[in-house]
């Protein structure tokens, strides 16, 4: 068995004895190893002991129990006759700060817990770690810890973050080369950013969004720096410009939605291309029946594959592994000679049978509402759900589709999509849209030449930004000024150098957005009760 000297765990301390080793809290009486000490007033060392007292220091836990150090502090007489201080106490600077109640080791552990969890959550966790501490003390540990001195920043990412969305914002600054936060600013004004940049002249590239305040701040604080507009924000601005165009053509959106709703492709006829009255039309099925039919086709395909593999000599286990089904299932299918249909023998019986005559009478009277029919027979004792009656009504409509033609119905008015959704549909690839959306897009582009022109400009701008086609920038701005993007083109011309840099340099604010997500998680973990200084210390210390 290896025996460890407890003094090895406490540098510059000599353990006198241990007390109360059986209770949850362990206490060590210790004393400094040095024989003399320096007077804090004159600096002369003295070994003449005047008196002593005990100082209690909390330390890191030992074997899962709290550990208290009772340090014997000696008071010395100053041997310098001209010194104004007659006596002084020795200082255990190697293990604790003056007047501290915790050792430096424990303070470091408290600081780590506070950075990770904050005040209240950190205090709860510290209690389970046998280092109990108050929430206020943990927050004080964060504030008093010195921040790391960072090397000069060359590429700076700038973006805003919300204290409270729509009301109060701050600014986050990131070193994009090292991918870490270097500072937080309490607002997003141009003057605040300019002041920070003047104090950091090493910044050579400023990557920002399209906000005018950051552009002015970078221009005032670092006129020598290259400003780079973020490409994602450029694409978003083009999307906003397209939505602005759509907002002025709401009537065209409504008309295109109506045309897409009434446009129905003619059904194919294999026997007589010109005939319409005597052809057989397959009645539509419900979604549940369609899912059941698809599952049955899938089982039949698996059964055919199992038969083929069995004929080739493959074992039951091999067939089961190849098809992804159980070995017993394969054997049962092959013995039956067909895939299971899962049709019950009493399929003809239904809980609707006692009420079928009433339903048929109401149907013959012209009442076609399935939910209404269900409510009527429910009052007479029907215990089933409304879906059973609705499915019965759907089957009756398929059996006699002409019955509904006698009742005049008003077709629902086509509801146009919002400008945001319409812009998304217009910018999507046609093969990625369903039939209804494709009809809407086609109708809208045919109805409104201004929208068609705006979509053409938006797609050209997206291609230019994604592929970095910098030689097309000036031509696109000139074309947009004569089209529907006059305001957007004007803003690009005013910010021409930053947009040009976005197409030639690889920097973006993507890493800054990731740091904002981390900042939001830290801010919300403090329930909105933290001040700016505390949030800044937590974000910068944990970067």
C-alpha positions in Angstrom: 0.0 0.0 0.0 1.3 3.4 -0.9 1.1 6.1 1.8 0.8 9.7 0.7 2.0 12.6 2.8 -1.0 15.1 3.2 1.5 18.0 3.0 2.1 17.2 -0.6 -1.4 18.5 -1.4 -0.8 21.8 0.4 2.4 23.5 -0.8 4.2 25.7 1.7 2.0 24.3 4.6 2.9 22.0 7.4 0.0 19.9 8.8 -0.1 20.0 12.5 -3.0 17.5 13.0 -6.4 16.4 11.6 -9.6 16.8 13.5 -13.1 15.5 13.0 -12.2 12.9 10.3 -15.5 11.0 10.8 -18.0 13.8 10.1 -18.9 15.0 6.6 -16.6 17.9 7.0 -12.8 17.3 7.3 -10.7 19.9 9.0 -6.9 20.1 8.9 -4.8 22.3 11.2 -1.9 23.6 9.2 1.0 26.1 9.6 3.2 27.9 7.1 6.7 26.3 6.6 8.6 29.6 6.6 10.4 30.6 9.8 10.2 34.3 9.3 8.2 36.9 7.4 8.6 40.3 5.8 7.1 43.4 7.3 4.5 44.9 4.8 5.5 48.5 5.8 9.4 48.4 5.7 10.1 45.0 4.1 12.5 43.9 6.8 12.2 40.2 7.6 11.6 39.2 11.2 11.5 35.8 13.1 10.4 37.2 16.5 6.9 35.8 17.1 4.5 38.0 19.0 1.3 35.9 18.9 -0.8 33.8 16.6 -4.5 33.2 15.6 -6.4 30.7 13.5 -7.6 31.6 10.0 -10.3 29.3 8.4 -10.0 28.7 4.7 -12.3 26.5 2.5 -10.4 24.2 0.2 -11.3 21.8 -2.6 -13.1 18.7 -1.3 -11.3 15.6 -0.2 -12.8 12.1 -0.8 -16.2 13.7 -1.5 -16.2 15.7 1.8 -15.8 19.4 2.5 -12.3 20.3 3.5 -11.5 23.2 5.9 -7.9 24.4 6.5 -7.4 26.0 9.9 -4.2 28.0 9.2 -2.2 29.1 12.1 -1.2 32.7 11.4 1.6 34.1 13.4 2.1 37.7 14.3 5.7 38.9 14.2 7.4 41.9 15.8 9.1 44.2 13.4 12.8 44.4 14.2 13.2 47.8 12.4 13.2 50.4 15.2 12.2 53.2 12.9 9.2 51.3 11.3 5.8 52.7 12.3 4.3 49.2 12.4 5.2 47.3 15.6 3.6 43.9 14.7 2.4 42.3 11.5 0.8 39.0 10.5 2.3 36.6 8.0 0.4 36.1 4.7 -0.2 32.7 3.1 0.0 34.2 -0.4 0.8 30.8 -1.9 -2.6 29.4 -1.1 -5.0 32.4 -0.6 -5.5 36.1 -1.1 -5.5 38.5 1.8 -8.8 38.4 3.8 -10.1 35.6 1.6 -12.3 32.8 3.0 -11.4 30.4 0.2 -8.1 29.1 -1.2 -7.1 30.0 -4.7 -7.8 26.4 -5.7 -11.4 26.6 -4.5 -11.8 30.1 -6.1 -10.7 28.6 -9.4 -13.2 25.8 -9.1 -16.0 28.3 -8.2 -15.1 30.4 -11.2 -15.4 27.4 -13.6 -18.8 26.4 -12.1 -20.0 30.0 -12.4 -19.0 30.3 -16.0 -20.7 27.1 -16.9 -24.0 27.4 -15.0 -24.3 31.0 -13.6 -25.5 31.9 -10.2 -28.5 29.9 -8.9 -27.8 26.8 -11.0 -24.1 26.9 -10.1 -24.9 27.2 -6.4 -27.1 24.1 -6.6 -24.4 22.2 -8.5 -21.6 23.4 -6.1 -23.6 22.0 -3.2 -23.6 18.5 -4.7 -19.9 18.8 -5.3 -19.1 19.4 -1.6 -18.1 23.0 -2.3 -21.2 24.9 -1.1 -21.2 28.6 -2.1 -23.8 31.3 -2.6 -25.1 32.4 -6.0 -24.0 36.0 -5.4 -20.5 34.8 -4.6 -20.3 32.8 -7.9 -21.4 35.9 -9.8 -18.7 37.9 -8.0 -16.1 35.3 -9.0 -17.0 36.0 -12.6 -16.8 39.7 -12.3 -13.5 39.8 -10.5 -11.6 37.3 -12.7 -9.3 39.1 -15.2 -10.1 38.7 -18.9 -7.6 37.1 -21.2 -5.4 39.5 -23.1 -6.0 38.7 -26.8 -3.6 39.2 -29.7 -4.4 41.9 -32.2 -7.3 41.3 -34.5 -7.0 41.5 -38.2 -10.4 40.2 -39.5 -13.3 41.5 -37.4 -16.9 40.2 -37.7 -19.6 42.6 -36.5 -23.3 41.8 -35.8 -26.1 42.8 -33.5 -27.8 40.7 -30.8 -31.0 41.4 -28.9 -31.4 42.1 -25.2 -35.1 42.3 -26.0 -36.2 41.7 -29.5 -37.5 44.9 -31.2 -36.5 47.1 -28.3 -32.9 46.9 -27.2 -29.8 45.6 -29.1 -26.1 45.2 -28.5 -23.1 44.5 -30.7 -20.9 41.4 -30.7 -17.4 41.5 -32.1 -15.6 38.3 -33.2 -12.1 37.5 -34.5 -12.9 35.5 -37.6 -9.4 34.1 -37.9 -9.5 32.6 -34.5 -13.3 32.1 -34.4 -13.8 33.6 -30.9 -15.6 36.5 -29.3 -13.3 39.4 -28.5 -15.8 42.0 -27.1 -19.4 43.0 -26.5 -20.8 46.5 -27.0 -23.8 47.7 -25.1 -25.6 49.1 -28.2 -25.4 49.1 -31.9 -24.7 52.8 -32.6 -22.1 53.9 -35.1 -20.2 56.0 -32.6 -19.7 53.1 -30.2 -18.2 50.9 -32.9 -16.1 53.7 -34.2 -14.6 54.3 -30.7 -13.8 50.6 -30.3 -12.1 50.5 -33.7 -10.0 53.5 -32.9 -8.7 51.7 -29.8 -7.8 48.6 -32.0 -6.0 49.9 -35.1 -4.9 46.4 -36.1 -8.3 45.7 -37.8 -7.8 45.5 -41.5 -11.1 43.8 -42.6 -14.6 44.4 -41.2 -17.2 41.8 -42.1 -20.7 43.1 -41.4 -24.4 42.9 -42.4 -26.1 45.6 -44.5 -26.9 47.8 -41.5 -26.0 51.5 -42.2 -24.9 52.1 -38.6 -22.1 49.5 -38.8 -21.0 50.8 -42.2 -20.7 54.3 -40.8 -19.0 53.1 -37.6 -16.4 51.1 -39.6 -15.8 54.1 -41.9 -15.3 56.5 -39.0 -13.2 54.2 -36.7 -11.2 52.3 -39.3 -11.1 54.1 -42.6 -8.1 52.0 -43.7 -10.1 48.7 -43.3 -11.8 46.8 -46.1 -15.6 46.4 -45.4 -17.2 43.1 -46.5 -20.9 42.7 -46.8 -22.3 39.4 -45.7 -23.5 37.3 -48.7 -26.5 35.8 -46.8 -27.7 39.2 -45.9 -27.4 40.2 -49.6 -29.6 37.3 -50.6 -32.1 38.1 -47.9 -32.2 41.7 -49.1 -33.0 40.6 -52.6 -35.7 38.4 -51.3 -37.2 41.4 -49.4 -37.1 43.4 -52.5 -39.0 40.7 -54.4 -41.6 40.6 -51.7 -41.9 44.4 -52.0 -42.7 44.0 -55.7 -45.3 41.3 -54.9 -47.0 43.5 -52.3 -47.9 45.9 -55.1 -49.5 43.2 -57.2 -51.9 41.6 -54.9 -54.6 41.5 -57.5 -52.3 39.5 -59.8 -51.7 37.0 -56.9 -55.4 36.6 -56.4 -56.1 36.0 -60.1 -53.2 33.5 -60.5 -54.5 31.6 -57.5 -58.0 31.5 -59.0 -56.6 30.2 -62.4 -54.5 27.6 -60.7 -57.5 26.4 -58.7 -59.8 26.0 -61.7 -57.2 24.5 -64.1 -57.8 20.8 -64.3 -55.9 18.6 -66.7 -58.2 16.3 -68.9 -58.2 12.7 -68.0 -56.5 10.3 -70.4 -58.6 7.9 -72.5 -56.9 4.9 -74.0 -59.9 3.7 -76.1 -61.4 6.9 -77.7 -59.4 10.1 -77.7 -62.3 12.2 -78.6 -65.0 10.6 -76.5 -65.9 11.8 -73.0 -69.3 10.3 -72.2 -68.7 6.6 -72.4 -65.2 6.2 -70.9 -64.6 4.4 -67.6 -63.3 6.7 -64.9 -61.6 5.1 -61.9 -63.4 6.4 -58.8 -61.0 8.2 -56.4 -60.1 6.5 -53.1 -59.5 8.0 -49.6 -56.1 8.5 -48.1 -56.5 5.6 -45.8 -57.5 3.3 -48.7 -54.5 4.6 -50.7 -52.1 3.8 -47.9 -53.6 0.3 -47.5 -53.3 -0.2 -51.3 -49.7 0.9 -51.3 -48.8 -1.3 -48.4 -50.5 -4.3 -50.1 -48.5 -3.7 -53.3 -45.3 -3.5 -51.2 -46.0 -6.8 -49.6 -46.8 -8.4 -52.9 -43.5 -7.1 -54.3 -41.6 -8.6 -51.3 -43.4 -11.9 -51.8 -42.4 -12.1 -55.4 -38.8 -11.3 -54.5 -38.9 -14.0 -51.8 -40.1 -16.6 -54.3 -37.4 -15.6 -56.7 -34.7 -15.9 -54.1 -36.1 -19.2 -52.9 -35.9 -20.6 -56.4 -32.3 -19.6 -56.6 -31.6 -21.8 -53.5 -31.3 -19.1 -50.9 -32.1 -20.1 -47.3 -34.9 -18.7 -45.2 -32.5 -16.7 -43.1 -30.8 -15.3 -46.2 -34.1 -14.2 -47.7 -35.2 -12.6 -44.4 -32.0 -10.6 -44.2 -32.2 -9.5 -47.9 -35.8 -8.4 -47.5 -35.6 -7.0 -44.0 -38.4 -9.1 -42.6 -38.5 -12.0 -40.1 -37.6 -15.6 -40.9 -40.9 -16.9 -39.7 -42.7 -14.3 -41.9 -40.9 -15.6 -44.9 -41.8 -19.2 -44.1 -45.4 -18.3 -43.5 -45.7 -16.4 -46.9 -44.0 -19.2 -48.9 -46.2 -21.9 -47.3 -49.4 -19.8 -48.0 -48.3 -19.2 -51.6 -49.3 -15.5 -51.5 -48.7 -12.3 -49.5 -51.1 -11.6 -46.7 -54.1 -9.4 -47.6 -55.1 -9.0 -43.9 -58.8 -9.0 -44.9 -61.1 -10.2 -42.2 -63.7 -12.9 -42.8 -66.5 -10.7 -41.5 -65.6 -7.7 -43.5 -69.2 -7.3 -44.6 -70.4 -6.6 -41.1 -70.2 -3.1 -39.8 -71.3 -1.1 -36.8 -73.4 1.0 -39.2 -75.7 -1.8 -40.2 -78.4 -1.0 -37.6 -78.5 2.6 -38.9 -78.0 2.0 -42.6 -81.6 2.4 -43.5 -81.8 5.8 -41.8 -78.6 6.9 -43.5 -79.9 5.8 -46.9 -83.2 7.6 -46.3 -81.4 10.8 -45.4 -79.0 10.4 -48.3 -81.9 10.0 -50.7 -83.5 13.1 -49.3 -80.4 15.1 -50.4 -78.5 15.4 -47.1 -74.8 14.8 -47.9 -72.9 16.0 -44.8 -71.1 13.0 -43.2 -70.5 14.8 -39.9 -74.1 15.8 -39.7 -75.3 12.3 -40.4 -73.0 11.0 -37.7 -74.5 13.4 -35.1 -78.0 12.3 -36.1 -77.3 8.6 -35.6 -75.2 9.3 -32.5 -78.3 10.6 -30.8 -80.0 7.3 -31.7 -77.3 5.2 -30.0 -74.5 4.9 -32.5 -71.2 4.5 -30.5 -68.7 4.8 -33.4 -66.6 7.8 -34.4 -67.5 10.3 -37.0 -64.8 9.0 -39.4 -66.8 5.8 -40.0 -69.8 7.8 -41.2 -67.6 10.2 -43.3 -66.0 7.2 -45.0 -69.5 5.8 -45.8 -70.5 9.1 -47.3 -67.4 9.2 -49.4 -68.0 5.7 -50.8 -71.6 6.7 -51.5 -70.4 9.8 -53.5 -68.1 7.6 -55.5 -70.9 5.2 -56.3 -73.3 8.0 -57.4 -71.3 11.0 -58.3 -74.2 12.6 -60.3 -76.3 12.9 -57.2 -74.2 15.8 -56.0 -74.6 17.7 -59.3 -78.3 18.3 -58.5 -77.4 20.4 -55.4 -75.9 23.8 -56.5 -72.7 24.6 -54.6 -70.6 27.7 -54.6 -66.9 26.8 -55.2 -64.6 28.2 -52.5 -62.8 31.3 -53.4 -59.2 30.8 -54.2 -57.0 32.2 -51.4 -53.7 33.7 -52.7 -50.5 32.9 -50.9 -48.7 35.5 -48.9 -46.0 37.6 -50.5 -43.3 35.6 -48.6 -44.6 32.3 -49.8 -45.1 33.5 -53.3 -41.5 34.8 -53.4 -40.3 31.4 -52.2 -42.4 29.6 -55.0 -41.1 32.0 -57.6 -37.5 31.4 -56.6 -37.8 27.6 -56.4 -36.9 25.2 -59.2 -40.1 24.1 -61.1 -39.3 20.4 -60.7 -39.3 20.8 -56.9 -42.9 22.2 -56.8 -46.1 20.2 -56.9 -48.6 20.6 -59.7 -50.7 23.2 -58.0 -47.7 25.4 -57.2 -46.4 25.1 -60.7 -49.7 26.2 -62.2 -49.8 29.2 -59.8 -46.2 30.3 -60.7 -46.9 29.9 -64.5 -50.1 31.9 -64.3 -48.6 34.6 -62.2 -45.6 35.1 -64.6 -48.0 35.2 -67.5 -50.3 37.7 -65.9 -47.8 40.2 -64.6 -44.7 41.2 -66.7 -43.3 43.3 -63.8 -43.3 40.3 -61.5 -41.7 38.2 -64.2 -39.0 40.9 -64.7 -38.4 41.1 -60.9 -38.1 37.3 -60.6 -35.6 37.3 -63.5 -33.5 39.9 -61.7 -33.7 38.1 -58.4 -32.5 34.8 -59.9 -29.7 36.5 -61.7 -28.6 38.2 -58.4 -28.7 34.9 -56.6 -26.6 33.2 -59.2 -24.1 36.1 -59.1 -23.8 36.0 -55.3 -23.5 32.3 -55.0 -20.9 31.9 -57.8 -19.0 35.1 -57.0 -19.5 36.6 -60.5 -18.0 40.0 -59.6 -17.8 41.2 -63.2 -21.6 41.1 -63.5 -22.2 43.4 -60.5 -22.3 46.8 -62.2 -24.4 45.5 -65.1 -26.9 44.0 -62.7 -27.2 47.2 -60.7 -27.9 49.2 -63.9 -30.5 46.7 -65.0 -32.2 46.7 -61.6 -32.4 50.5 -61.5 -34.6 50.4 -64.6 -36.6 47.4 -63.3 -38.6 46.8 -60.1 -35.6 46.8 -57.8 -34.8 50.5 -57.8 -34.4 50.9 -54.0 -32.4 47.7 -53.6 -30.1 48.7 -56.5 -29.6 52.2 -55.0 -28.5 50.7 -51.7 -26.1 48.4 -53.5 -24.6 51.3 -55.4 -24.1 53.2 -52.1 -22.4 50.1 -50.6 -20.6 49.1 -53.7 -17.2 48.5 -52.3 -18.5 46.2 -49.5 -20.6 44.2 -52.0 -17.6 44.0 -54.4 -15.5 42.6 -51.5 -18.2 40.1 -50.7 -17.9 38.6 -54.2 -14.1 38.5 -54.0 -13.3 37.5 -50.4 -14.3 34.4 -48.5 -15.2 36.0 -45.2 -18.8 36.0 -43.9 -20.7 36.6 -40.7 -21.6 32.9 -40.3 -19.2 32.3 -37.4 -20.6 35.4 -35.7 -24.2 34.0 -35.9 -23.0 30.9 -34.2 -21.5 33.0 -31.4 -24.7 34.9 -31.1 -26.6 31.6 -30.5 -24.1 30.8 -27.7 -24.6 34.3 -26.3 -28.4 33.9 -26.3 -28.1 30.6 -24.4 -25.9 32.2 -21.7 -28.2 35.3 -21.5 -31.4 33.2 -21.2 -29.8 30.9 -18.5 -29.6 34.0 -16.3 -33.3 34.7 -16.7 -32.7 38.2 -18.0 -31.5 39.5 -14.6 -27.8 39.9 -15.5 -26.2 43.2 -16.2 -24.1 44.0 -19.3 -20.8 43.6 -17.4 -21.7 40.1 -16.1 -22.9 38.9 -19.5 -19.7 40.3 -21.1 -17.5 38.5 -18.6 -19.3 35.2 -19.1 -19.2 35.4 -22.9 -15.6 36.5 -23.1 -14.3 34.1 -20.4 -16.0 31.1 -22.0 -15.0 31.9 -25.6 
